[in-house]
Amino acid sequence: MASDRLACRECHAVAEPDQDTCPICGSTSLTEDWAGYVIVAHPDESEIAVEMEVTQPGKYALKVR
């Protein structure tokens, strides 16, 4: 995955490198240390979204360190 992107430590949403806050939850706890990538289009119909506790469509990191 493009290591220049950041992932939120709170909700795992993926943010662009020029963002200071998470696009989903607004947290400022972003990191470059993440792995895996999933795009959730319909969280109410997605088993992975339920497992990750994702309620909004978006791009998410599977593992955030």
All heavy atoms as a GROMACS GRO file, in nm:
protein
  492
    1MET      N    1   0.085  -0.119   0.000
    1MET     CA    2   0.000   0.000   0.000
    1MET      C    3   0.088   0.123   0.000
    1MET      O    4   0.200   0.121   0.050
    1MET     CB    5  -0.090  -0.006   0.123
    1MET     CG    6  -0.188   0.109   0.139
    1MET     SD    7  -0.298   0.160   0.005
    1MET     CE    8  -0.316   0.026  -0.104
    2ALA      N    9   0.038   0.228  -0.055
    2ALA     CA   10   0.113   0.353  -0.061
    2ALA      C   11   0.145   0.399   0.080
    2ALA      O   12   0.057   0.434   0.157
    2ALA     CB   13   0.033   0.458  -0.136
    3SER      N   14   0.273   0.394   0.116
    3SER     CA   15   0.312   0.426   0.252
    3SER      C   16   0.302   0.575   0.284
    3SER      O   17   0.322   0.614   0.397
    3SER     CB   18   0.454   0.375   0.279
    3SER     OG   19   0.544   0.440   0.192
    4ASP      N   20   0.274   0.657   0.184
    4ASP     CA   21   0.260   0.799   0.212
    4ASP      C   22   0.123   0.831   0.274
    4ASP      O   23   0.104   0.936   0.332
    4ASP     CB   24   0.283   0.883   0.088
    4ASP     CG   25   0.188   0.848  -0.027
    4ASP    OD1   26   0.141   0.733  -0.031
    4ASP    OD2   27   0.163   0.934  -0.111
    5ARG      N   28   0.028   0.739   0.264
    5ARG     CA   29  -0.103   0.759   0.325
    5ARG      C   30  -0.094   0.728   0.474
    5ARG      O   31  -0.007   0.655   0.519
    5ARG     CB   32  -0.207   0.670   0.259
    5ARG     CG   33  -0.236   0.715   0.117
    5ARG     CD   34  -0.360   0.650   0.066
    5ARG     NE   35  -0.391   0.702  -0.066
    5ARG     CZ   36  -0.433   0.629  -0.166
    5ARG    NH1   37  -0.452   0.499  -0.149
    5ARG    NH2   38  -0.460   0.682  -0.281
    6LEU      N   39  -0.187   0.782   0.548
    6LEU     CA   40  -0.191   0.763   0.692
    6LEU      C   41  -0.316   0.685   0.731
    6LEU      O   42  -0.415   0.687   0.659
    6LEU     CB   43  -0.195   0.900   0.761
    6LEU     CG   44  -0.081   0.996   0.726
    6LEU    CD1   45  -0.109   1.134   0.782
    6LEU    CD2   46   0.051   0.942   0.778
    7ALA      N   47  -0.311   0.619   0.844
    7ALA     CA   48  -0.427   0.548   0.897
    7ALA      C   49  -0.457   0.599   1.037
    7ALA      O   50  -0.367   0.629   1.115
    7ALA     CB   51  -0.402   0.398   0.900
    8CYS      N   52  -0.583   0.607   1.067
    8CYS     CA   53  -0.629   0.653   1.198
    8CYS      C   54  -0.613   0.541   1.300
    8CYS      O   55  -0.657   0.429   1.276
    8CYS     CB   56  -0.775   0.696   1.188
    8CYS     SG   57  -0.847   0.746   1.346
    9ARG      N   58  -0.553   0.571   1.412
    9ARG     CA   59  -0.538   0.471   1.518
    9ARG      C   60  -0.670   0.441   1.588
    9ARG      O   61  -0.684   0.338   1.651
    9ARG     CB   62  -0.436   0.519   1.621
    9ARG     CG   63  -0.294   0.517   1.572
    9ARG     CD   64  -0.197   0.554   1.683
    9ARG     NE   65  -0.060   0.547   1.640
    9ARG     CZ   66   0.012   0.653   1.607
    9ARG    NH1   67  -0.039   0.774   1.614
    9ARG    NH2   68   0.137   0.638   1.568
   10GLU      N   69  -0.766   0.529   1.576
   10GLU     CA   70  -0.895   0.512   1.643
   10GLU      C   71  -0.992   0.425   1.562
   10GLU      O   72  -1.046   0.329   1.612
   10GLU     CB   73  -0.959   0.647   1.672
   10GLU     CG   74  -0.874   0.741   1.756
   10GLU     CD   75  -0.842   0.687   1.893
   10GLU    OE1   76  -0.931   0.625   1.954
   10GLU    OE2   77  -0.727   0.706   1.938
   11CYS      N   78  -1.015   0.461   1.434
   11CYS     CA   79  -1.117   0.391   1.354
   11CYS      C   80  -1.060   0.319   1.233
   11CYS      O   81  -1.135   0.256   1.160
   11CYS     CB   82  -1.226   0.490   1.311
   11CYS     SG   83  -1.175   0.605   1.182
   12HIS      N   84  -0.929   0.331   1.209
   12HIS     CA   85  -0.858   0.264   1.098
   12HIS      C   86  -0.886   0.325   0.961
   12HIS      O   87  -0.845   0.268   0.859
   12HIS     CB   88  -0.886   0.114   1.095
   12HIS     CG   89  -0.826   0.041   1.211
   12HIS    ND1   90  -0.788  -0.090   1.201
   12HIS    CD2   91  -0.799   0.077   1.338
   12HIS    CE1   92  -0.740  -0.130   1.317
   12HIS    NE2   93  -0.746  -0.029   1.402
   13ALA      N   94  -0.954   0.436   0.952
   13ALA     CA   95  -0.978   0.500   0.823
   13ALA      C   96  -0.845   0.545   0.763
   13ALA      O   97  -0.753   0.585   0.836
   13ALA     CB   98  -1.071   0.620   0.840
   14VAL      N   99  -0.836   0.539   0.632
   14VAL     CA  100  -0.715   0.581   0.561
   14VAL      C  101  -0.732   0.727   0.519
   14VAL      O  102  -0.834   0.765   0.462
   14VAL     CB  103  -0.689   0.490   0.438
   14VAL    CG1  104  -0.572   0.542   0.357
   14VAL    CG2  105  -0.664   0.347   0.484
   15ALA      N  106  -0.629   0.807   0.548
   15ALA     CA  107  -0.630   0.950   0.517
   15ALA      C  108  -0.517   0.982   0.420
   15ALA      O  109  -0.416   0.911   0.414
   15ALA     CB  110  -0.612   1.031   0.645
   16GLU      N  111  -0.534   1.087   0.345
   16GLU     CA  112  -0.430   1.134   0.255
   16GLU      C  113  -0.317   1.196   0.338
   16GLU      O  114  -0.339   1.244   0.449
   16GLU     CB  115  -0.487   1.237   0.157
   16GLU     CG  116  -0.590   1.178   0.062
   16GLU     CD  117  -0.537   1.065  -0.024
   16GLU    OE1  118  -0.421   1.073  -0.071
   16GLU    OE2  119  -0.610   0.968  -0.044
   17PRO      N  120  -0.193   1.197   0.285
   17PRO     CA  121  -0.079   1.246   0.364
   17PRO      C  122  -0.087   1.393   0.405
   17PRO      O  123  -0.026   1.432   0.503
   17PRO     CB  124   0.042   1.221   0.273
   17PRO     CG  125  -0.014   1.197   0.138
   17PRO     CD  126  -0.154   1.150   0.153
   18ASP      N  127  -0.166   1.472   0.334
   18ASP     CA  128  -0.176   1.614   0.368
   18ASP      C  129  -0.287   1.642   0.470
   18ASP      O  130  -0.308   1.756   0.510
   18ASP     CB  131  -0.198   1.698   0.243
   18ASP     CG  132  -0.324   1.661   0.168
   18ASP    OD1  133  -0.378   1.551   0.190
   18ASP    OD2  134  -0.370   1.742   0.086
   19GLN      N  135  -0.358   1.539   0.515
   19GLN     CA  136  -0.465   1.557   0.613
   19GLN      C  137  -0.409   1.552   0.754
   19GLN      O  138  -0.323   1.471   0.785
   19GLN     CB  139  -0.574   1.450   0.597
   19GLN     CG  140  -0.656   1.467   0.470
   19GLN     CD  141  -0.763   1.361   0.459
   19GLN    OE1  142  -0.732   1.243   0.448
   19GLN    NE2  143  -0.888   1.404   0.461
   20ASP      N  144  -0.461   1.639   0.841
   20ASP     CA  145  -0.419   1.643   0.981
   20ASP      C  146  -0.516   1.568   1.071
   20ASP      O  147  -0.482   1.537   1.185
   20ASP     CB  148  -0.409   1.787   1.029
   20ASP     CG  149  -0.299   1.864   0.958
   20ASP    OD1  150  -0.198   1.804   0.921
   20ASP    OD2  151  -0.316   1.986   0.941
   21THR      N  152  -0.636   1.541   1.020
   21THR     CA  153  -0.736   1.470   1.100
   21THR      C  154  -0.798   1.358   1.017
   21THR      O  155  -0.799   1.362   0.894
   21THR     CB  156  -0.848   1.565   1.148
   21THR    OG1  157  -0.911   1.622   1.034
   21THR    CG2  158  -0.794   1.675   1.237
   22CYS      N  159  -0.852   1.263   1.087
   22CYS     CA  160  -0.919   1.149   1.023
   22CYS      C  161  -1.044   1.195   0.950
   22CYS      O  162  -1.124   1.270   1.007
   22CYS     CB  163  -0.954   1.047   1.129
   22CYS     SG  164  -1.055   0.911   1.068
   23PRO      N  165  -1.066   1.150   0.826
   23PRO     CA  166  -1.185   1.190   0.751
   23PRO      C  167  -1.314   1.128   0.804
   23PRO      O  168  -1.423   1.176   0.772
   23PRO     CB  169  -1.156   1.141   0.609
   23PRO     CG  170  -1.062   1.026   0.628
   23PRO     CD  171  -0.978   1.062   0.747
   24ILE      N  172  -1.305   1.026   0.887
   24ILE     CA  173  -1.424   0.958   0.939
   24ILE      C  174  -1.457   1.004   1.081
   24ILE      O  175  -1.567   1.047   1.110
   24ILE     CB  176  -1.406   0.804   0.936
   24ILE    CG1  177  -1.384   0.755   0.793
   24ILE    CG2  178  -1.527   0.734   0.999
   24ILE    CD1  179  -1.499   0.774   0.696
   25CYS      N  180  -1.359   0.994   1.173
   25CYS     CA  181  -1.389   1.023   1.314
   25CYS      C  182  -1.334   1.156   1.365
   25CYS      O  183  -1.366   1.198   1.474
   25CYS     CB  184  -1.343   0.909   1.404
   25CYS     SG  185  -1.164   0.897   1.425
   26GLY      N  186  -1.246   1.220   1.286
   26GLY     CA  187  -1.190   1.349   1.326
   26GLY      C  188  -1.070   1.341   1.419
   26GLY      O  189  -1.017   1.444   1.460
   27SER      N  190  -1.024   1.221   1.452
   27SER     CA  191  -0.909   1.204   1.540
   27SER      C  192  -0.783   1.262   1.476
   27SER      O  193  -0.768   1.263   1.353
   27SER     CB  194  -0.887   1.055   1.569
   27SER     OG  195  -0.766   1.035   1.640
   28THR      N  196  -0.690   1.308   1.559
   28THR     CA  197  -0.561   1.354   1.509
   28THR      C  198  -0.452   1.249   1.528
   28THR      O  199  -0.336   1.274   1.500
   28THR     CB  200  -0.519   1.485   1.581
   28THR    OG1  201  -0.515   1.460   1.723
   28THR    CG2  202  -0.614   1.598   1.550
   29SER      N  203  -0.491   1.130   1.575
   29SER     CA  204  -0.396   1.021   1.597
   29SER      C  205  -0.382   0.939   1.469
   29SER      O  206  -0.446   0.836   1.451
   29SER     CB  207  -0.445   0.934   1.713
   29SER     OG  208  -0.351   0.832   1.740
   30LEU      N  209  -0.296   0.987   1.378
   30LEU     CA  210  -0.272   0.923   1.249
   30LEU      C  211  -0.132   0.864   1.246
   30LEU      O  212  -0.040   0.918   1.307
   30LEU     CB  213  -0.290   1.023   1.136
   30LEU     CG  214  -0.424   1.096   1.130
   30LEU    CD1  215  -0.422   1.200   1.019
   30LEU    CD2  216  -0.538   0.999   1.111
   31THR      N  217  -0.114   0.755   1.174
   31THR     CA  218   0.015   0.689   1.166
   31THR      C  219   0.044   0.639   1.024
   31THR      O  220  -0.049   0.609   0.949
   31THR     CB  221   0.024   0.571   1.264
   31THR    OG1  222   0.153   0.510   1.254
   31THR    CG2  223  -0.083   0.466   1.237
   32GLU      N  224   0.173   0.629   0.993
   32GLU     CA  225   0.216   0.568   0.867
   32GLU      C  226   0.234   0.418   0.882
   32GLU      O  227   0.254   0.347   0.784
   32GLU     CB  228   0.349   0.629   0.822
   32GLU     CG  229   0.339   0.775   0.784
   32GLU     CD  230   0.474   0.833   0.743
   32GLU    OE1  231   0.578   0.767   0.767
   32GLU    OE2  232   0.475   0.943   0.690
   33ASP      N  233   0.227   0.367   1.004
   33ASP     CA  234   0.254   0.227   1.034
   33ASP      C  235   0.126   0.145   1.032
   33ASP      O  236   0.061   0.124   1.135
   33ASP     CB  237   0.322   0.218   1.171
   33ASP     CG  238   0.381   0.080   1.198
   33ASP    OD1  239   0.383  -0.003   1.105
   33ASP    OD2  240   0.424   0.056   1.312
   34TRP      N  241   0.089   0.101   0.911
   34TRP     CA  242  -0.033   0.024   0.894
   34TRP      C  243  -0.017  -0.074   0.779
   34TRP      O  244   0.076  -0.062   0.699
   34TRP     CB  245  -0.154   0.115   0.872
   34TRP     CG  246  -0.147   0.203   0.750
   34TRP    CD1  247  -0.082   0.323   0.741
   34TRP    CD2  248  -0.205   0.179   0.623
   34TRP    NE1  249  -0.098   0.375   0.614
   34TRP    CE2  250  -0.173   0.290   0.540
   34TRP    CE3  251  -0.282   0.077   0.570
   34TRP    CZ2  252  -0.215   0.298   0.407
   34TRP    CZ3  253  -0.324   0.086   0.438
   34TRP    CH2  254  -0.290   0.196   0.359
   35ALA      N  255  -0.107  -0.173   0.772
   35ALA     CA  256  -0.099  -0.275   0.668
   35ALA      C  257  -0.239  -0.318   0.627
   35ALA      O  258  -0.333  -0.313   0.706
   35ALA     CB  259  -0.020  -0.395   0.718
   36GLY      N  260  -0.251  -0.364   0.503
   36GLY     CA  261  -0.379  -0.410   0.450
   36GLY      C  262  -0.472  -0.295   0.419
   36GLY      O  263  -0.457  -0.186   0.474
   37TYR      N  264  -0.567  -0.320   0.332
   37TYR     CA  265  -0.650  -0.212   0.281
   37TYR      C  266  -0.784  -0.270   0.237
   37TYR      O  267  -0.788  -0.373   0.170
   37TYR     CB  268  -0.578  -0.152   0.162
   37TYR     CG  269  -0.632  -0.026   0.103
   37TYR    CD1  270  -0.618   0.095   0.167
   37TYR    CD2  271  -0.697  -0.029  -0.021
   37TYR    CE1  272  -0.665   0.212   0.110
   37TYR    CE2  273  -0.744   0.087  -0.078
   37TYR     CZ  274  -0.727   0.208  -0.012
   37TYR     OH  275  -0.774   0.323  -0.068
   38VAL      N  276  -0.892  -0.206   0.279
   38VAL     CA  277  -1.024  -0.250   0.235
   38VAL      C  278  -1.109  -0.127   0.208
   38VAL      O  279  -1.096  -0.025   0.277
   38VAL     CB  280  -1.091  -0.342   0.341
   38VAL    CG1  281  -1.117  -0.270   0.470
   38VAL    CG2  282  -1.217  -0.405   0.289
   39ILE      N  283  -1.190  -0.135   0.104
   39ILE     CA  284  -1.284  -0.027   0.074
   39ILE      C  285  -1.423  -0.079   0.109
   39ILE      O  286  -1.465  -0.182   0.057
   39ILE     CB  287  -1.277   0.015  -0.074
   39ILE    CG1  288  -1.139   0.071  -0.104
   39ILE    CG2  289  -1.386   0.118  -0.105
   39ILE    CD1  290  -1.114   0.101  -0.250
   40VAL      N  291  -1.491  -0.008   0.196
   40VAL     CA  292  -1.625  -0.046   0.239
   40VAL      C  293  -1.724   0.048   0.171
   40VAL      O  294  -1.723   0.169   0.196
   40VAL     CB  295  -1.639  -0.039   0.392
   40VAL    CG1  296  -1.781  -0.071   0.434
   40VAL    CG2  297  -1.540  -0.134   0.458
   41ALA      N  298  -1.807  -0.007   0.085
   41ALA     CA  299  -1.906   0.074   0.013
   41ALA      C  300  -2.041   0.073   0.084
   41ALA      O  301  -2.110   0.175   0.089
   41ALA     CB  302  -1.922   0.023  -0.130
   42HIS      N  303  -2.079  -0.042   0.136
   42HIS     CA  304  -2.209  -0.058   0.202
   42HIS      C  305  -2.188  -0.125   0.337
   42HIS      O  306  -2.202  -0.247   0.349
   42HIS     CB  307  -2.303  -0.142   0.115
   42HIS     CG  308  -2.324  -0.085  -0.020
   42HIS    ND1  309  -2.407   0.022  -0.044
   42HIS    CD2  310  -2.272  -0.120  -0.140
   42HIS    CE1  311  -2.405   0.051  -0.172
   42HIS    NE2  312  -2.323  -0.034  -0.234
   43PRO      N  313  -2.153  -0.047   0.439
   43PRO     CA  314  -2.120  -0.107   0.569
   43PRO      C  315  -2.233  -0.190   0.630
   43PRO      O  316  -2.206  -0.286   0.701
   43PRO     CB  317  -2.084   0.012   0.657
   43PRO     CG  318  -2.129   0.133   0.585
   43PRO     CD  319  -2.143   0.098   0.441
   44ASP      N  320  -2.355  -0.155   0.600
   44ASP     CA  321  -2.468  -0.231   0.656
   44ASP      C  322  -2.486  -0.367   0.590
   44ASP      O  323  -2.557  -0.453   0.642
   44ASP     CB  324  -2.598  -0.149   0.645
   44ASP     CG  325  -2.625  -0.101   0.504
   44ASP    OD1  326  -2.530  -0.080   0.427
   44ASP    OD2  327  -2.744  -0.083   0.470
   45GLU      N  328  -2.418  -0.392   0.478
   45GLU     CA  329  -2.427  -0.519   0.408
   45GLU      C  330  -2.295  -0.596   0.407
   45GLU      O  331  -2.284  -0.698   0.340
   45GLU     CB  332  -2.472  -0.495   0.263
   45GLU     CG  333  -2.605  -0.425   0.251
   45GLU     CD  334  -2.638  -0.386   0.108
   45GLU    OE1  335  -2.569  -0.434   0.015
   45GLU    OE2  336  -2.733  -0.308   0.090
   46SER      N  337  -2.196  -0.547   0.480
   46SER     CA  338  -2.061  -0.602   0.473
   46SER      C  339  -2.023  -0.675   0.602
   46SER      O  340  -2.027  -0.617   0.710
   46SER     CB  341  -1.962  -0.489   0.448
   46SER     OG  342  -1.829  -0.533   0.467
   47GLU      N  343  -1.983  -0.802   0.588
   47GLU     CA  344  -1.938  -0.878   0.704
   47GLU      C  345  -1.808  -0.822   0.761
   47GLU      O  346  -1.790  -0.818   0.882
   47GLU     CB  347  -1.922  -1.025   0.668
   47GLU     CG  348  -2.055  -1.095   0.643
   47GLU     CD  349  -2.038  -1.242   0.612
   47GLU    OE1  350  -1.943  -1.304   0.664
   47GLU    OE2  351  -2.121  -1.294   0.535
   48ILE      N  352  -1.716  -0.780   0.674
   48ILE     CA  353  -1.590  -0.721   0.722
   48ILE      C  354  -1.616  -0.590   0.795
   48ILE      O  355  -1.551  -0.560   0.894
   48ILE     CB  356  -1.486  -0.704   0.609
   48ILE    CG1  357  -1.349  -0.666   0.665
   48ILE    CG2  358  -1.528  -0.600   0.509
   48ILE    CD1  359  -1.274  -0.779   0.726
   49ALA      N  360  -1.714  -0.512   0.750
   49ALA     CA  361  -1.748  -0.387   0.817
   49ALA      C  362  -1.802  -0.415   0.958
   49ALA      O  363  -1.768  -0.345   1.053
   49ALA     CB  364  -1.849  -0.308   0.736
   50VAL      N  365  -1.883  -0.518   0.970
   50VAL     CA  366  -1.935  -0.556   1.102
   50VAL      C  367  -1.820  -0.598   1.192
   50VAL      O  368  -1.809  -0.555   1.307
   50VAL     CB  369  -2.040  -0.669   1.090
   50VAL    CG1  370  -2.077  -0.723   1.226
   50VAL    CG2  371  -2.163  -0.619   1.017
   51GLU      N  372  -1.730  -0.681   1.141
   51GLU     CA  373  -1.615  -0.729   1.218
   51GLU      C  374  -1.525  -0.612   1.262
   51GLU      O  375  -1.475  -0.611   1.374
   51GLU     CB  376  -1.535  -0.829   1.135
   51GLU     CG  377  -1.420  -0.891   1.207
   51GLU     CD  378  -1.461  -0.988   1.316
   51GLU    OE1  379  -1.569  -1.049   1.306
   51GLU    OE2  380  -1.384  -1.004   1.411
   52MET      N  381  -1.506  -0.514   1.173
   52MET     CA  382  -1.422  -0.398   1.204
   52MET      C  383  -1.497  -0.287   1.277
   52MET      O  384  -1.437  -0.186   1.311
   52MET     CB  385  -1.362  -0.343   1.074
   52MET     CG  386  -1.263  -0.434   1.007
   52MET     SD  387  -1.201  -0.366   0.852
   52MET     CE  388  -1.107  -0.225   0.912
   53GLU      N  389  -1.626  -0.305   1.296
   53GLU     CA  390  -1.712  -0.204   1.358
   53GLU      C  391  -1.716  -0.074   1.278
   53GLU      O  392  -1.719   0.036   1.332
   53GLU     CB  393  -1.669  -0.178   1.503
   53GLU     CG  394  -1.678  -0.302   1.589
   53GLU     CD  395  -1.633  -0.281   1.732
   53GLU    OE1  396  -1.609  -0.165   1.772
   53GLU    OE2  397  -1.622  -0.382   1.803
   54VAL      N  398  -1.717  -0.088   1.145
   54VAL     CA  399  -1.724   0.025   1.053
   54VAL      C  400  -1.871   0.056   1.024
   54VAL      O  401  -1.948  -0.034   0.991
   54VAL     CB  402  -1.649  -0.009   0.922
   54VAL    CG1  403  -1.680   0.091   0.813
   54VAL    CG2  404  -1.501  -0.018   0.947
   55THR      N  405  -1.908   0.183   1.039
   55THR     CA  406  -2.047   0.223   1.014
   55THR      C  407  -2.061   0.320   0.898
   55THR      O  408  -2.172   0.351   0.857
   55THR     CB  409  -2.109   0.286   1.139
   55THR    OG1  410  -2.032   0.400   1.176
   55THR    CG2  411  -2.113   0.186   1.254
   56GLN      N  412  -1.948   0.370   0.846
   56GLN     CA  413  -1.952   0.466   0.736
   56GLN      C  414  -1.872   0.413   0.617
   56GLN      O  415  -1.767   0.351   0.637
   56GLN     CB  416  -1.894   0.600   0.779
   56GLN     CG  417  -1.974   0.667   0.888
   56GLN     CD  418  -1.917   0.804   0.921
   56GLN    OE1  419  -1.878   0.879   0.831
   56GLN    NE2  420  -1.909   0.836   1.048
   57PRO      N  421  -1.919   0.439   0.495
   57PRO     CA  422  -1.840   0.399   0.378
   57PRO      C  423  -1.705   0.470   0.377
   57PRO      O  424  -1.692   0.583   0.426
   57PRO     CB  425  -1.924   0.448   0.260
   57PRO     CG  426  -2.061   0.471   0.315
   57PRO     CD  427  -2.043   0.504   0.459
   58GLY      N  428  -1.603   0.403   0.325
   58GLY     CA  429  -1.472   0.465   0.315
   58GLY      C  430  -1.362   0.363   0.297
   58GLY      O  431  -1.387   0.244   0.278
   59LYS      N  432  -1.238   0.412   0.304
   59LYS     CA  433  -1.118   0.330   0.289
   59LYS      C  434  -1.063   0.305   0.430
   59LYS      O  435  -1.048   0.399   0.509
   59LYS     CB  436  -1.014   0.404   0.206
   59LYS     CG  437  -1.063   0.442   0.068
   59LYS     CD  438  -0.965   0.532   0.000
   59LYS     CE  439  -1.024   0.586  -0.128
   59LYS     NZ  440  -0.940   0.689  -0.187
   60TYR      N  441  -1.030   0.179   0.460
   60TYR     CA  442  -0.986   0.142   0.594
   60TYR      C  443  -0.862   0.052   0.589
   60TYR      O  444  -0.850  -0.033   0.501
   60TYR     CB  445  -1.097   0.068   0.668
   60TYR     CG  446  -1.217   0.157   0.697
   60TYR    CD1  447  -1.319   0.169   0.605
   60TYR    CD2  448  -1.224   0.230   0.815
   60TYR    CE1  449  -1.428   0.251   0.629
   60TYR    CE2  450  -1.332   0.312   0.841
   60TYR     CZ  451  -1.433   0.323   0.747
   60TYR     OH  452  -1.540   0.405   0.772
   61ALA      N  453  -0.774   0.070   0.688
   61ALA     CA  454  -0.659  -0.016   0.706
   61ALA      C  455  -0.702  -0.137   0.788
   61ALA      O  456  -0.781  -0.125   0.880
   61ALA     CB  457  -0.549   0.059   0.780
   62LEU      N  458  -0.653  -0.255   0.751
   62LEU     CA  459  -0.688  -0.376   0.825
   62LEU      C  460  -0.610  -0.387   0.955
   62LEU      O  461  -0.660  -0.437   1.055
   62LEU     CB  462  -0.664  -0.499   0.738
   62LEU     CG  463  -0.754  -0.510   0.616
   62LEU    CD1  464  -0.710  -0.627   0.530
   62LEU    CD2  465  -0.900  -0.524   0.658
   63LYS      N  466  -0.484  -0.342   0.955
   63LYS     CA  467  -0.401  -0.351   1.074
   63LYS      C  468  -0.329  -0.217   1.095
   63LYS      O  469  -0.262  -0.168   1.006
   63LYS     CB  470  -0.298  -0.463   1.056
   63LYS     CG  471  -0.214  -0.488   1.179
   63LYS     CD  472  -0.126  -0.610   1.159
   63LYS     CE  473  -0.051  -0.644   1.286
   63LYS     NZ  474   0.033  -0.762   1.266
   64VAL      N  475  -0.347  -0.160   1.210
   64VAL     CA  476  -0.282  -0.033   1.246
   64VAL      C  477  -0.197  -0.056   1.369
   64VAL      O  478  -0.243  -0.112   1.468
   64VAL     CB  479  -0.387   0.079   1.273
   64VAL    CG1  480  -0.317   0.207   1.313
   64VAL    CG2  481  -0.474   0.100   1.152
   65ARG      N  482  -0.072  -0.015   1.361
   65ARG     CA  483   0.020  -0.034   1.474
   65ARG      C  484   0.044   0.096   1.544
   65ARG      O  485   0.024   0.201   1.502
   65ARG     CB  486   0.153  -0.092   1.425
   65ARG     CG  487   0.134  -0.231   1.372
   65ARG     CD  488   0.265  -0.288   1.320
   65ARG     NE  489   0.234  -0.378   1.212
   65ARG     CZ  490   0.249  -0.350   1.082
   65ARG    NH1  491   0.298  -0.237   1.044
   65ARG    NH2  492   0.215  -0.437   0.992
   0.00000   0.00000   0.00000
